[in-house]
């Protein structure tokens, strides 16, 4: 007997709008149901999935889907006491005014709060540069070792490392001569 329990989290995103669009949204959402039937609210994306249009009534605003620099957790409560995690949010839809330029990057530089300003640059380390030839050589050597073989050029590399180590040791042991 196999029992599968699937706990599905809600799908959520951040909707970032300009203050003028926020006022229009607030008015639309605060109106009664009968008067809001005239106003429509829609979001549609183009083929690339990153750019689209946000529609409020008859007004169209350009929108972009951006990745956040880090994952944000969202919570909700039913009894004002216990919090329940509802989603991990990793993307944001940024709605702009009609004349504003579209961002040319896929990842948003900043987080959602002021301390996360320029988060990618300040808080995360850069990817190390790895020489692809060195990586391929090491992979090949590891595959040879796992197959029961030996590392090619192991003796030559060991001799080079020993010579480098001896030269570095000589430099460390050498005392600097005092200046006259």
C-alpha positions in Angstrom: 0.0 0.0 0.0 1.4 3.3 -1.1 0.1 6.6 0.4 1.2 9.7 -1.3 0.7 13.0 0.5 1.3 16.0 -1.7 1.5 19.4 0.1 1.2 22.1 -2.5 2.2 25.6 -1.7 0.5 28.6 -3.2 2.0 30.2 -6.3 2.8 33.8 -5.5 4.8 36.7 -6.9 5.6 40.3 -6.1 3.8 42.9 -8.1 5.8 46.2 -8.0 4.0 49.2 -9.5 4.6 53.0 -9.6 2.7 55.2 -7.1 0.2 56.4 -9.8 -0.6 52.9 -10.9 -0.9 51.9 -7.2 -3.6 54.6 -6.7 -5.6 53.3 -9.6 -5.3 49.7 -8.3 -6.4 50.9 -4.8 -9.4 52.6 -6.3 -10.3 49.6 -8.3 -10.0 47.2 -5.4 -11.9 49.4 -2.9 -14.9 50.0 -5.1 -18.0 47.9 -4.7 -18.5 44.8 -6.9 -21.2 46.3 -9.0 -19.2 49.4 -10.1 -15.9 47.4 -10.6 -17.5 45.3 -13.3 -16.8 48.1 -15.7 -13.1 48.1 -14.8 -11.0 45.1 -15.7 -7.7 44.0 -14.4 -5.5 41.8 -16.6 -1.9 40.7 -17.0 -0.6 39.0 -20.2 2.9 38.0 -21.3 4.4 37.8 -24.7 6.1 34.7 -26.2 9.4 35.3 -24.4 7.6 35.0 -21.0 9.6 38.0 -19.6 7.8 41.0 -21.0 4.1 41.7 -21.1 1.2 44.1 -20.5 -0.6 45.0 -17.4 -4.1 46.4 -18.1 -6.3 48.4 -15.8 -9.6 49.4 -17.5 -8.6 50.8 -20.9 -5.0 51.7 -19.8 -2.1 49.5 -20.8 1.2 49.5 -18.9 4.4 47.6 -19.9 5.4 44.9 -17.4 8.6 42.8 -17.0 9.1 39.5 -15.1 12.4 39.8 -13.1 14.2 37.3 -10.9 14.9 38.4 -7.4 18.5 38.2 -6.1 17.3 35.9 -3.3 14.3 33.9 -2.3 11.7 35.6 -0.1 9.3 33.5 2.1 5.7 34.5 2.6 3.5 33.6 5.5 -0.1 33.9 6.5 -2.1 33.4 9.7 -5.5 32.1 10.4 -5.7 32.9 14.1 -3.2 35.9 14.6 -1.0 33.6 16.5 0.5 30.9 14.4 2.2 31.7 11.0 2.0 29.2 8.1 4.5 29.4 5.3 2.6 29.7 2.0 5.3 30.1 -0.6 8.9 30.8 -1.6 8.9 33.9 -3.9 11.7 34.2 -6.4 10.2 36.5 -9.1 8.8 39.9 -9.3 6.5 41.5 -11.9 7.6 45.2 -12.4 4.9 47.4 -13.9 6.2 50.7 -15.4 4.7 53.8 -16.9 4.2 53.8 -20.7 7.3 56.0 -21.4 9.7 54.2 -19.1 12.4 52.0 -20.5 12.4 48.2 -20.0 15.1 46.7 -17.9 17.7 45.0 -20.0 18.6 42.3 -17.5 16.7 39.2 -16.3 17.7 39.5 -12.6 16.8 42.5 -10.5 19.8 44.0 -8.8 18.1 45.0 -5.5 16.1 43.1 -3.0 12.7 44.3 -1.7 13.8 46.3 1.3 16.4 49.1 1.7 19.0 46.9 3.4 19.0 44.6 0.4 20.0 47.4 -2.0 22.5 46.1 -4.6 22.3 42.7 -2.9 23.8 40.7 -5.6 27.0 42.8 -5.5 27.3 43.3 -1.8 26.1 40.0 -0.2 26.9 37.2 -2.6 30.4 36.1 -3.6 31.4 36.0 -7.3 31.6 32.8 -9.2 35.2 31.7 -9.3 37.0 31.6 -12.6 37.9 28.0 -13.5 40.1 27.2 -16.4 38.0 24.8 -18.6 41.1 22.9 -19.7 42.1 22.3 -16.1 38.6 21.1 -15.3 38.6 18.7 -18.2 42.0 17.3 -17.3 41.0 16.8 -13.7 37.7 15.1 -14.8 39.7 12.8 -17.0 42.1 11.9 -14.2 39.2 11.2 -11.8 37.5 8.9 -14.3 40.9 7.1 -14.8 41.3 6.6 -11.0 37.7 5.4 -10.6 38.3 2.9 -13.5 41.3 1.5 -11.6 43.9 3.3 -13.6 46.4 5.9 -12.6 46.7 9.6 -13.2 48.5 10.5 -16.4 51.6 12.8 -15.8 51.2 12.3 -12.1 55.0 11.9 -11.6 55.8 15.0 -13.6 53.2 17.1 -11.8 54.4 15.8 -8.4 58.0 16.8 -9.3 56.9 20.2 -10.4 54.9 20.7 -7.1 57.9 19.5 -5.0 60.2 21.9 -6.9 57.8 24.8 -6.4 57.4 23.9 -2.7 61.2 23.8 -2.2 61.6 27.2 -3.9 58.9 28.7 -1.8 60.5 27.2 1.4 63.8 28.7 0.5 62.2 32.1 0.0 60.4 31.9 3.4 63.6 30.8 5.3 65.7 33.5 3.7 66.0 36.4 6.1 65.9 39.9 4.5 69.1 41.7 4.7 69.0 44.9 6.8 69.2 48.1 4.9 72.4 50.1 5.4 
